């Protein structure tokens, strides 16, 4: 990944203004010195990433964003000033108002079966909401309630507690 990482940053500088987005940053830049890193490959990748981030000070037009659901596994050097300066914790939607905002966003564009797939399996061709000779679906409140009844939380109570501990740890930083 080292040479590819250099290439990504070089291309971003050439295309500035530009945003580089790293998803699952913890898998790219875990804490250095962890066991299981055969030959120190990941340590070298982390060092390369830190060097590239440090080299961006001369360029104000390249922004780097990283996302992770395990900030506790990140190399601490990534969180020093001048690297990933801002931490934004996006928690699980625990309260009813947050859940309703997500549901509203999901259902805003439910004009296709693909949109309905976010809630549950889409209505079939024999569904009463399907007009003959039409590709349009008419969803009823019953359809939405049935779909909502089948939803399962994607975060267990144990995972939620772990995320809250991580949030408190990083809020103190």
NORLINUR-V48915 format. One record per helix or strand. SS is the DSSP state (alpha for helix, beta for strand). FROM is the first residue (numbers start at 1). LEN is the number of residues. If there is no record, write none. Layout:
# NORLINUR-V48915
SS,FROM,LEN
SS,FROM,LEN
This chain:
# NORLINUR-V48915
alpha,2,13
beta,18,5
alpha,25,4
beta,30,1
alpha,38,21
beta,62,5
alpha,71,3
beta,74,1
alpha,76,4
alpha,96,12
alpha,113,4
beta,130,1
beta,137,1
alpha,141,10
alpha,157,15
